[in-house]
Amino acid sequence: MSPSDTLLLIGKYPLKVTLTAHRGRVVVDLRFQYLSAADNRLKPTRRGIALPAAALPEIISALEAIKGQMVRNGYMEPSGDGSPPKIHSHVYPPDF
């Protein structure tokens, strides 16, 4: 992993977030990983997305808006102490 890589654990699956170049463009790649039985190393799956790095501020803004909506609707508890927020996964939006 390079210094710009971040590895998150989403449920039981690692999600690798990488700043990289793809086809001449700088992208933020979010890709689920699996543990290879052959060499015991993390390998990328096809599950993921590559987003243009230039769009990152807009994407973060949209995610912050969704996070605020989740807190207002009771799907998530706010975290003022820097810890990860608690998600209420058993509560569904009214339109489900």
N, C-alpha and C positions, 0 to 999 in steps of 0.2 A: 504494500500500500504506500502511495506517495503522501507527502505532507498535506496535500490538498484534499485527500480522501477522508470521508467520515463514514463510519459504520454504525448503523442504528439497528436495534433489535425490534422488529415489528411483529408482535406475537411471537412465534417461534422461528421466524425467518429473518436473516440478516438483510438489511437494505444498505447498499453501498452508494454513497453520494459522491460524485467525482466531477471536477472541473477538467474538461478535456477538449481536444479538437476532433471534429468529425466532419469529413468531406469539406475541409477548408473553413469550417465555422467553429467558434468557441461555444461549447454546450455544457450544460449542467446535466449529467447523466444520473438518473435514479434507477438502480437496477437491483432486483432481488438476487441473492446468492444462494448457492447450495454447497454442502461439504462433499467434495469428491472422495469417493471410496478409494480410488486408485492412488492418490498422493496426499490425502488428508488436507487439502487446501480448499479455500473458498473459490468457487468458479461462478461466473455470471450466468443467469438464466435469460430466457427471452422476455420474461416479465419485467417491464420497466419502461422508462420514457426518457428521451433526450430533449431537453428544453433549451432554446436559444439563451445564452447567458445574458444577452442584452435585455431580455424580457424578465429577468429575475426580480427587479424591483416591483414590477406590476404583479407578478405572481405572488410575491411575499405580501403585498398589500391585499390582494384578494384572499389569501389564506388567513391573514389577520382579521379581515372582515367576517369570514366564516367562523373563526374562533370566537369572536365577539358575539355572533349570533348563537353559537352553541352555548355560551355562558348564559346569555339572556333567556334562552329557551330551556335551561336546566339540563342540557345534555353533558355539560362539563362544569366542574367547579373552578372558579378563578384561583390562580396561584400567585400570591403577591410576594412570596418568599423565594422565588427563583426555582422552586421544585417543579417537576412536571405536573400538569394539571390532572385531576382525576376525571376520567371519562365514565359516564354512565351509559354503558353499551346496551343495557336492557331497555332504555327509553328510546322510542322511535319518533321521528317527526310525525306531525299529524297527517301528512299526506301519504303515509305508507299504507 
